[in-house]
Amino acid sequence: ALNDSLRTNPDYVLHWCDEEISKGIKDPDVYLLKGMYYAFNKLDKPNYELAIKYNEKALRYITKKSRLSKASVYYIRGLIYLEGWDYKNALSSFSKSIRYDSNFIDSYKKRIELYFKNEQYDLAEKDIIKIVALEPCYENLSLQAKCNLELGNLDKSREVIELIKSERPDIADAYLL
């Protein structure tokens, strides 16, 4: 019910979070949700400062029994910074997420996105190698081929494209890279 309300009535979510916090509940999910409201609510102007404040509280209240992980909270923090165009802090947050969980693929993907934006292809390549090892899917292999092209490694890029074509001949994109 709460997830449906987040989409249809974000003010209800804010009210619910405020009620939970007023009861003295120190549930990191509540603080994370409230922070997300301030960052991603499209009905009001985003307040990234408040979003980060509640994200920090979510981190503070995480325990071994929590459903949330620190990696997840840092990932959300990175998304908040991205939403506010703060790429330096976004990159730092995704890196912290990866430090807490070295298999957090979504954090690697966002960090790769930032590395590409900054033309730091050598750093992107290291992350791409990691995500391909974790999940050798078409999307990740395509990133690897693209990165190799940017780095001028045409032979490596061709090898990856051939792998994609052999695994997924139905995907026309592999022929266009």
C-alpha positions as CSV (number, residue, x, y, z in Angstrom):
1,A,0.0,0.0,0.0
2,L,2.8,2.4,0.8
3,N,4.6,1.7,-2.5
4,D,1.4,2.6,-4.4
5,S,1.0,5.7,-2.3
6,L,4.5,6.8,-3.2
7,R,3.5,6.9,-6.8
8,T,0.0,8.3,-6.5
9,N,0.2,10.4,-3.3
10,P,3.7,11.3,-2.3
11,D,2.4,13.7,0.4
12,Y,0.9,10.7,2.1
13,V,4.3,9.1,2.2
14,L,5.8,12.3,3.8
15,H,3.0,12.4,6.4
16,W,3.5,8.6,7.1
17,C,7.3,9.1,7.6
18,D,6.7,12.1,9.9
19,E,4.3,10.1,12.0
20,E,6.8,7.2,12.3
21,I,9.6,9.6,13.2
22,S,7.4,11.4,15.8
23,K,6.9,8.1,17.5
24,G,10.6,7.9,18.0
25,I,11.1,5.1,15.6
26,K,14.7,4.9,14.3
27,D,14.0,2.7,11.3
28,P,16.5,3.5,8.5
29,D,13.8,2.7,5.8
30,V,11.7,5.5,7.1
31,Y,14.5,8.1,6.9
32,L,15.6,6.8,3.5
33,L,12.1,7.1,2.2
34,K,11.7,10.6,3.6
35,G,15.0,11.6,1.9
36,M,13.9,10.1,-1.4
37,Y,10.7,12.1,-1.1
38,Y,12.7,15.4,-0.9
39,A,14.9,14.5,-3.8
40,F,12.6,12.8,-6.3
41,N,9.1,14.2,-5.6
42,K,8.1,15.8,-8.9
43,L,5.2,17.7,-7.3
44,D,7.4,20.1,-5.3
45,K,10.8,21.6,-6.0
46,P,13.4,19.1,-4.9
47,N,15.3,19.8,-1.7
48,Y,18.6,18.0,-2.0
49,E,20.0,19.3,1.2
50,L,17.1,17.7,3.2
51,A,17.3,14.6,1.1
52,I,21.0,14.1,2.1
53,K,20.2,14.9,5.7
54,Y,17.7,12.1,5.9
55,N,19.9,9.8,3.9
56,E,22.6,10.4,6.6
57,K,20.1,9.5,9.3
58,A,19.2,6.3,7.5
59,L,22.9,5.4,7.5
60,R,23.2,6.2,11.2
61,Y,20.3,3.9,12.1
62,I,21.4,0.8,10.1
63,T,22.1,-2.2,12.3
64,K,22.9,-5.8,11.6
65,K,19.2,-6.5,11.8
66,S,18.2,-3.8,9.3
67,R,16.7,-4.7,6.0
68,L,18.7,-1.9,4.3
69,S,22.4,-2.2,3.7
70,K,24.9,0.7,3.8
71,A,25.7,0.0,0.1
72,S,22.0,0.6,-0.8
73,V,21.9,3.8,1.2
74,Y,25.1,5.1,-0.4
75,Y,23.7,4.1,-3.8
76,I,20.5,6.1,-3.2
77,R,22.7,9.0,-2.0
78,G,24.6,8.9,-5.3
79,L,21.2,9.0,-7.2
80,I,20.3,12.1,-5.1
81,Y,23.5,13.8,-6.0
82,L,23.1,12.9,-9.6
83,E,19.6,14.3,-9.6
84,G,21.1,17.6,-8.2
85,W,23.9,17.6,-10.8
86,D,26.6,17.1,-8.1
87,Y,28.7,14.6,-10.0
88,K,31.7,14.7,-7.7
89,N,29.6,13.7,-4.6
90,A,27.6,11.2,-6.7
91,L,30.9,9.5,-7.8
92,S,32.0,9.4,-4.2
93,S,28.7,7.9,-3.0
94,F,28.8,5.2,-5.6
95,S,32.4,4.4,-4.7
96,K,31.4,4.1,-1.0
97,S,28.5,1.8,-2.0
98,I,31.0,-0.4,-3.8
99,R,33.3,-0.4,-0.8
100,Y,30.4,-1.8,1.3
101,D,29.4,-4.3,-1.3
102,S,31.9,-5.1,-4.1
103,N,29.1,-6.9,-6.1
104,F,26.7,-4.0,-6.2
105,I,26.3,-3.8,-10.0
106,D,24.0,-0.8,-10.1
107,S,26.6,1.3,-8.3
108,Y,29.3,0.2,-10.8
109,K,27.0,1.1,-13.7
110,K,26.3,4.6,-12.3
111,R,30.0,5.1,-11.7
112,I,30.8,4.0,-15.3
113,E,28.2,6.5,-16.5
114,L,30.1,9.3,-14.7
115,Y,33.4,8.0,-15.9
116,F,32.1,8.1,-19.5
117,K,30.7,11.6,-18.9
118,N,34.2,12.7,-17.7
119,E,36.0,10.8,-20.5
120,Q,37.8,8.7,-17.9
121,Y,37.6,5.5,-20.0
122,D,40.5,3.8,-18.2
123,L,38.6,3.9,-14.9
124,A,35.4,2.9,-16.7
125,E,37.2,-0.1,-18.2
126,K,38.1,-1.4,-14.7
127,D,34.5,-1.2,-13.5
128,I,33.2,-2.7,-16.8
129,I,35.5,-5.7,-16.4
130,K,34.1,-6.2,-12.9
131,I,30.4,-6.1,-13.9
132,V,31.0,-8.3,-16.9
133,A,32.6,-10.9,-14.6
134,L,29.6,-10.6,-12.3
135,E,26.9,-10.5,-15.0
136,P,28.1,-11.2,-18.6
137,C,24.9,-10.0,-20.2
138,Y,24.5,-8.2,-23.6
139,E,24.2,-4.7,-21.9
140,N,27.5,-5.1,-20.0
141,L,29.4,-6.6,-22.9
142,S,28.2,-3.7,-25.1
143,L,29.6,-1.3,-22.5
144,Q,32.9,-3.1,-22.7
145,A,33.0,-2.9,-26.5
146,K,32.1,0.8,-26.4
147,C,34.8,1.5,-23.8
148,N,37.4,-0.4,-25.8
149,L,36.5,1.7,-28.8
150,E,37.0,4.9,-26.8
151,L,40.3,3.6,-25.6
152,G,41.4,2.8,-29.1
153,N,41.5,-0.9,-28.5
154,L,39.8,-1.9,-31.7
155,D,40.9,-5.6,-31.5
156,K,39.5,-6.0,-28.0
157,S,36.3,-4.3,-29.1
158,R,36.0,-6.6,-32.1
159,E,36.5,-9.7,-29.8
160,V,33.6,-8.5,-27.6
161,I,31.4,-7.8,-30.5
162,E,32.0,-11.2,-31.9
163,L,31.2,-12.7,-28.5
164,I,27.9,-10.8,-28.5
165,K,27.1,-11.9,-32.0
166,S,27.8,-15.5,-31.2
167,E,25.7,-15.4,-28.0
168,R,22.9,-13.2,-29.3
169,P,22.7,-13.2,-33.1
170,D,19.3,-11.6,-32.9
171,I,20.6,-8.4,-31.5
172,A,21.3,-6.0,-34.4
173,D,23.0,-3.4,-32.1
174,A,26.1,-5.7,-31.9
175,Y,26.7,-5.2,-35.6
176,L,26.5,-1.4,-35.3
177,L,29.0,-0.9,-32.5
